[in-house]
Amino acid sequence: MSELSPQAQAILDAYNAGFARPVAVHHKPRIAAALRATADQVVPKEWPTIEDYNEYDQGFAAAQIKHRNQILAIADEIKA
């Protein structure tokens, strides 16, 4: 198994902390699904066109999209 990023490892460590012994790998897809659901709730899948936004709103939207993509990347890493 390849090493996980510190972010993905922290999520798995937090999940496993609730159990007397580390949980089998089969829970990884569930953890990844929870992260995807979180990303969907925090940042919408479909973002309105930001060209009409002022500079501040464009930056805010870009940051939100970046955070969503980071969450989804961690979910993909955990599921793999």
RAVENGI-V648105 format. One line per field, one symbol per residue. ss: DSSP state (H for helix, E for strand, L for the rest). psi: psi as a letter, one per 20 degrees, with the letter a starting at -180 (. if undefined). burial: b if it has 16 or more other C-alpha atoms within 10 Angstrom, else e. A space follows every 10 residues. Layout:
BEGIN
ss->???
psi->???
burial->???
END
This chain:
BEGIN
ss->LLLLLHHHHH HHHHHHLLLL LLLLHHHHHH HHHHHHHHHH HHLLLLLLLL LLLLHHHHHH HHHHHHHHHH HHHHHHHHHL
psi->pqqqqhgghh ghggghhjqh qqqrhiighg gghhhghggh hgpqgopqpj hiqrgghggg ghgggggghg ghhgggggh.
burial->eeeeeeebee bbeeeeeeee eeeeeeebee bbbebbeebe eebeeeeeee eeeeeeeeee beebbeebee bbbbbbbbbe
END
